[in-house]
Amino acid sequence: MIRSACIAVIASATLTSIAPGQTKPSARSVINGGFPLVSPSAPVILFESNRSGINQLYLMNADGSGQRQVTQSTVDVSGAQWLPGGKSFLYTTTEGDQSTVYERWPDSTRTRMVRKFPGRAPRFSPARDYVLYDVGPWTAAHLVRTDPRGLDPRQMTDNSAAVWLGVWSPDGRRIAYTVSSKTGMSIWVMNFDGSNPHQVTHLTPQQGAAQMPAWSPDSQQLAFQANATTPRTKATLWIVDLRTRGAREVLPHDNAYRDETPSWFSDGKRLAFQSNRSGRMEVWAVNTDNSDLRQLTGRR
């Protein structure tokens, strides 16, 4: 199944995954809905699907209604990122280790190419004054920060462990990312300038490998997924409070399905996520107190 340890999924710009111990993406799998991204300003959700054979972006209302395709690329697209205000979003196509970022206005047919970057999974800061991307082989990747023109590149993480997918906090002050080392996977946070890198998740091997951080709207919490090694078909959602360092599981289960890739609703009380709990990967939503679980895509 796709996205079993999704740190490298967006980075590879394909619907594949790298599980702990793997060194390259696994075989491509078909999904109907995945990688949801809730708008910061409107009750709408972007999500990815390769239902047409090519990975494209779709848009729907927060209740799952009104689904429509919003990209018509001839190659796979991924890595959607809403810009502040929610008027437009960015997405990426990747060839080798070079990424091309596009901006799309969902209320029109307007799309423009923003820039090419020599790395994977580029992410603009909220003020669009910096860009982060992954560089290096999967087993030794690190984060690089540049200005929006791709100038003045600076390595932000050292080479002591593999690092993937830097995610900017909504206030632009911090960056969350996944670290893979000999002791396992964990979520780390650093300041926007690379100072004060520190681990914020401390799960046991039985609880799973922490990855795919998503910032809450107030920049005080991180939702993430934890992929189990036994069974390898299990993943659960977690939330860590960065003020207290307390972590709790959302929708805890011991079943052979994966709840993954969380995204916060703007009220900070609900999460969208992808799950194959219905037998096929779809987009779901749930309150952070575990109530009101709903399937949003692929409802029969």
C-alpha positions as CSV (number, residue, x, y, z in Angstrom):
1,M,0.0,0.0,0.0
2,I,1.1,3.5,-0.7
3,R,2.6,6.0,1.7
4,S,3.6,3.4,4.3
5,A,6.2,5.8,5.6
6,C,5.3,8.9,3.8
7,I,8.3,11.1,4.5
8,A,9.6,10.6,1.0
9,V,6.4,10.4,-0.8
10,I,6.0,14.1,-1.5
11,A,9.7,14.4,-2.1
12,S,9.6,11.8,-4.8
13,A,6.5,13.5,-6.4
14,T,5.0,10.1,-7.0
15,L,2.4,8.0,-5.2
16,T,5.1,5.7,-3.6
17,S,6.6,5.4,-0.2
18,I,9.7,4.6,1.7
19,A,9.2,2.4,4.7
20,P,11.8,2.2,7.5
21,G,14.8,0.3,6.2
22,Q,14.0,0.8,2.6
23,T,16.3,2.8,0.3
24,K,14.1,3.5,-2.6
25,P,10.4,4.0,-3.3
26,S,8.1,0.9,-3.4
27,A,5.8,0.1,-6.3
28,R,3.2,2.6,-7.2
29,S,-0.3,2.0,-5.9
30,V,-3.6,3.3,-6.9
31,I,-5.4,5.7,-4.6
32,N,-8.8,7.4,-5.0
33,G,-8.1,10.2,-2.5
34,G,-5.0,11.1,-0.4
35,F,-2.7,13.8,1.0
36,P,-5.5,16.2,1.9
37,L,-4.6,19.8,2.5
38,V,-7.3,22.0,4.1
39,S,-7.5,25.7,3.0
40,P,-6.5,28.2,5.7
41,S,-9.4,30.5,4.8
42,A,-12.3,28.5,3.3
43,P,-14.0,25.2,4.0
44,V,-12.4,23.5,1.0
45,I,-9.8,20.7,0.8
46,L,-7.2,20.0,-1.9
47,F,-6.2,16.3,-2.3
48,E,-4.2,14.1,-4.6
49,S,-5.4,11.2,-6.6
50,N,-4.1,9.0,-9.5
51,R,-7.6,7.7,-10.3
52,S,-7.1,8.9,-13.9
53,G,-3.7,7.2,-14.2
54,I,-1.6,10.4,-13.5
55,N,-1.4,12.0,-10.1
56,Q,-3.4,15.1,-10.1
57,L,-4.9,17.6,-7.6
58,Y,-8.6,17.8,-6.9
59,L,-10.6,20.2,-4.8
60,M,-13.7,19.5,-2.7
61,N,-15.9,21.1,0.0
62,A,-15.1,20.2,3.6
63,D,-18.0,17.7,3.7
64,G,-16.7,15.9,0.6
65,S,-19.1,17.4,-1.9
66,G,-18.3,19.2,-5.1
67,Q,-15.2,17.3,-6.0
68,R,-13.4,18.5,-9.2
69,Q,-10.0,18.1,-10.8
70,V,-8.0,21.3,-10.7
71,T,-4.7,20.3,-12.4
72,Q,-4.4,18.8,-15.9
73,S,-0.7,18.0,-16.0
74,T,0.7,15.4,-18.4
75,V,3.1,14.3,-15.6
76,D,2.5,13.5,-11.9
77,V,2.0,16.5,-9.6
78,S,2.3,16.6,-5.8
79,G,3.3,18.7,-2.9
80,A,0.4,21.1,-2.8
81,Q,0.8,24.1,-0.5
82,W,-2.0,26.7,0.1
83,L,-0.7,30.2,0.2
84,P,-1.8,32.5,3.0
85,G,-5.3,33.8,2.4
86,G,-6.2,30.7,0.4
87,K,-6.6,32.5,-2.9
88,S,-4.1,30.2,-4.7
89,F,-1.9,27.2,-4.0
90,L,1.4,25.9,-5.2
91,Y,2.2,22.4,-6.5
92,T,5.3,20.6,-7.8
93,T,6.4,18.4,-10.7
94,T,9.7,16.6,-10.3
95,E,12.1,15.2,-12.8
96,G,15.1,13.5,-11.2
97,D,16.2,15.7,-8.4
98,Q,14.9,18.9,-10.0
99,S,11.5,20.4,-9.0
100,T,9.3,22.9,-10.8
101,V,6.9,24.9,-8.7
102,Y,3.6,26.2,-10.2
103,E,1.0,28.5,-8.8
104,R,-2.7,27.7,-9.5
105,W,-5.8,29.8,-8.8
106,P,-8.6,27.3,-8.2
107,D,-11.4,29.8,-9.0
108,S,-10.1,30.3,-12.5
109,T,-8.0,28.5,-15.1
110,R,-5.0,30.6,-14.4
111,T,-1.7,28.7,-13.7
112,R,1.8,30.1,-13.8
113,M,5.3,28.5,-13.5
114,V,7.0,30.0,-10.4
115,R,10.6,28.6,-10.5
116,K,12.7,25.5,-10.8
117,F,14.7,24.3,-7.8
118,P,17.6,21.8,-7.7
119,G,16.0,19.6,-5.1
120,R,12.8,17.8,-4.0
121,A,9.7,18.9,-2.1
122,P,10.2,22.7,-2.2
123,R,8.2,24.6,0.3
124,F,7.8,28.4,0.5
125,S,7.7,30.2,3.8
126,P,4.4,32.0,4.6
127,A,5.9,35.3,3.6
128,R,7.4,33.7,0.5
129,D,10.8,35.1,1.4
130,Y,12.5,31.6,1.8
131,V,12.2,28.2,0.1
132,L,13.1,24.9,1.7
133,Y,13.8,21.7,-0.3
134,D,15.4,18.2,0.1
135,V,18.8,17.5,-1.3
136,G,20.8,14.2,-1.5
137,P,20.1,10.5,-1.7
138,W,17.2,9.1,0.3
139,T,19.5,7.6,3.0
140,A,21.5,10.9,3.4
141,A,19.1,13.7,2.5
142,H,19.3,17.1,4.1
143,L,17.4,20.4,4.0
144,V,18.5,23.5,2.0
145,R,17.1,27.0,2.3
146,T,17.3,29.6,-0.5
147,D,15.6,32.8,-1.4
148,P,12.6,32.7,-3.8
149,R,15.0,33.1,-6.8
150,G,17.0,30.0,-5.8
151,L,19.9,32.2,-4.8
152,D,22.1,32.0,-1.7
153,P,21.5,28.3,-0.8
154,R,22.3,27.3,2.8
155,Q,22.3,23.8,4.2
156,M,20.0,23.8,7.2
157,T,20.6,20.3,8.7
158,D,23.8,18.4,9.2
159,N,24.7,15.1,7.7
160,S,24.4,13.0,10.9
161,A,21.0,11.6,9.9
162,A,18.7,11.6,6.9
163,V,16.2,14.5,6.9
164,W,13.1,15.0,4.8
165,L,10.4,17.5,4.1
166,G,10.8,20.7,6.0
167,V,7.4,22.3,6.8
168,W,7.0,26.0,7.8
169,S,4.9,26.9,10.8
170,P,2.0,29.3,9.9
171,D,3.8,32.1,11.7
172,G,7.0,31.5,9.7
173,R,9.2,31.3,12.8
174,R,9.9,27.5,12.9
175,I,10.4,24.5,10.7
176,A,9.3,20.9,11.4
177,Y,10.9,18.0,9.7
178,T,11.4,14.2,9.9
179,V,14.7,12.7,10.9
180,S,15.6,9.1,10.2
181,S,18.6,7.8,12.2
182,K,19.8,4.5,13.5
183,T,17.5,4.8,16.5
184,G,14.4,5.3,14.3
185,M,12.2,8.1,13.0
186,S,11.2,11.2,14.8
187,I,9.9,14.7,14.3
188,W,12.2,17.6,15.0
189,V,11.7,21.4,15.1
190,M,14.2,24.2,14.5
191,N,14.0,28.0,14.2
192,F,13.6,29.5,10.7
193,D,17.3,30.3,10.6
194,G,18.4,26.7,11.5
195,S,19.1,27.4,15.2
196,N,17.9,25.3,18.1
197,P,17.2,22.0,16.3
198,H,15.5,19.6,18.8
199,Q,13.5,16.4,18.8
200,V,9.8,16.8,19.8
201,T,8.5,13.2,19.4
202,H,9.7,10.3,21.5
203,L,7.5,7.3,20.5
204,T,8.5,3.8,21.4
205,P,9.1,1.3,18.5
206,Q,5.8,-0.3,19.3
207,Q,4.0,3.1,18.9
208,G,5.6,3.6,15.5
209,A,7.9,5.7,13.4
210,A,6.9,9.4,13.6
211,Q,6.8,11.3,10.3
212,M,4.8,13.8,8.1
213,P,4.4,16.7,10.6
214,A,1.6,19.2,10.0
215,W,1.4,22.5,11.9
216,S,-1.8,23.6,13.8
217,P,-3.1,27.0,12.7
218,D,-1.7,28.6,15.9
219,S,1.8,27.1,15.4
220,Q,1.7,25.5,18.8
221,Q,0.9,21.8,17.9
222,L,2.0,19.3,15.4
223,A,-0.1,16.4,14.0
224,F,1.8,13.5,12.5
225,Q,1.6,9.9,11.6
226,A,3.3,6.9,13.3
227,N,3.9,3.9,11.1
228,A,4.3,0.6,12.9
229,T,6.9,-2.0,12.1
230,T,4.7,-4.8,13.4
231,P,2.4,-5.0,11.7
232,R,3.8,-2.9,8.8
233,T,0.3,-2.3,7.6
234,K,-0.6,-0.1,10.6
235,A,-0.3,3.6,11.0
236,T,-2.0,6.0,13.5
237,L,-2.3,9.7,13.9
238,W,-0.8,11.7,16.8
239,I,-0.7,15.2,18.1
240,V,2.2,16.7,20.1
241,D,1.8,20.0,22.0
242,L,5.1,21.9,21.6
243,R,4.5,23.9,24.8
244,T,4.1,20.8,27.1
245,R,5.8,18.2,24.8
246,G,2.8,15.9,25.6
247,A,1.7,13.6,22.8
248,R,-1.6,11.8,22.3
249,E,-2.9,9.4,19.7
250,V,-5.9,10.3,17.6
251,L,-8.2,7.4,16.6
252,P,-6.0,4.8,18.3
253,H,-6.3,1.3,16.8
254,D,-4.5,-2.0,16.3
255,N,-6.0,-2.8,12.9
256,A,-4.2,-3.5,9.7
257,Y,-4.9,-0.1,8.0
258,R,-3.2,3.2,7.8
259,D,-4.3,6.6,9.0
260,E,-1.8,9.1,7.5
261,T,-0.9,12.5,6.3
262,P,-2.9,14.8,8.7
263,S,-3.9,18.3,7.8
264,W,-5.6,20.8,10.2
265,F,-8.8,22.6,9.7
266,S,-8.6,26.3,10.3
267,D,-10.4,26.1,13.7
268,G,-7.7,23.8,15.1
269,K,-10.2,21.3,16.2
270,R,-10.4,18.9,13.3
271,L,-8.1,16.9,11.0
272,A,-8.3,15.7,7.5
273,F,-6.2,12.6,6.7
274,Q,-5.9,9.7,4.3
275,S,-6.8,6.2,5.3
276,N,-7.4,2.8,3.7
277,R,-9.7,1.8,6.6
278,S,-12.5,1.3,4.0
279,G,-10.4,-1.0,1.8
280,R,-9.1,1.8,-0.5
281,M,-7.1,4.9,0.2
282,E,-9.6,7.8,0.7
283,V,-9.7,11.2,2.4
284,W,-11.4,11.2,5.9
285,A,-11.9,13.8,8.6
286,V,-12.2,13.6,12.4
287,N,-12.4,15.9,15.4
288,T,-9.2,15.9,17.5
289,D,-11.2,14.5,20.4
290,N,-11.9,11.4,18.2
291,S,-15.5,12.3,17.5
292,D,-17.4,12.7,14.2
293,L,-15.3,10.5,12.0
294,R,-16.3,10.9,8.3
295,Q,-15.3,9.5,5.0
296,L,-15.1,12.4,2.4
297,T,-14.0,10.7,-0.8
298,G,-15.2,7.5,-2.4
299,R,-18.4,7.2,-0.4
300,R,-20.6,4.5,-1.8
